[in-house]
């Protein structure tokens, strides 16, 4: 196994065909020709052994979740993915079977959401590191952002919460996000826990929030639904008279930016912070 053989297998699978993508795997750069009257969206996410997954984690699941993380960011902006780039650093112990399973998981999700693999990079390291960049698009000036929530807006989530312990197979809410365009006043995805991500949305919008209910998946505690990361549901706001899908969980209020209360009690932002949680 060598770098050329891995690239040849990926290129041979004809994975780089997609709307606007003119040249993909095998050259120095991918060529993408966007449509007129669109804003392009770019996001990038690490998946690191020992941080995001363990040495015994199924490589197919690692690949799938690596792409799902970035697709969720595109969903949070109301966008449509156009292509992805994947950089992968492997250890000496990584064999062809592991690589095949990793790309099988990633590409299965890529096909589901019509996100062609356009290229990337391969290298080696002391631990497995994956970096996935996704390019998406949204109608010009229509991208959902975090900074538009206003006092009186209703606060919603796209589905029940529970965190990584209870959501081993998260689904990027791409179609859901597109339904919010022109309706939601603010939106982001929940990747680091409701308590921390809601605080971020409130700080961006210079508002506070009052939580009235916290919907949780079967088996999850309220603490897990509040603070555990990797739900990848959408967190968004909308005016009271605007009909939107989702589950209402509270209301945006005036007050210190980032202050959150749940049933009258202050909620600490205890979600996952990469630097606070370093070992």
Secondary structure, DSSP 8 states (H G I E B T S, - for coil): --HHHHHHHHHHTT---BTTEEE-TTSSS-EE---TTEEEEEEEEEEEBTTTB-TTS-HHHHHHHHHHHHHHHHHHTT-EEEEEEEEEEE-TT--HHHHHHHHHHHHHHHHHTT-EEEEEEEEE-SS-EEEEEEEEEEETT----STT--TT-EEEESS-B--TTT-SS----HHHHHHTTTT-SEEEE-SS-HHHHHHHHHHHHT-EEEE----B-TT--HHHHHH-S----EEEEE-TTS--SSEEEEEEESSSTT-EEETTEE----S--TTTT--
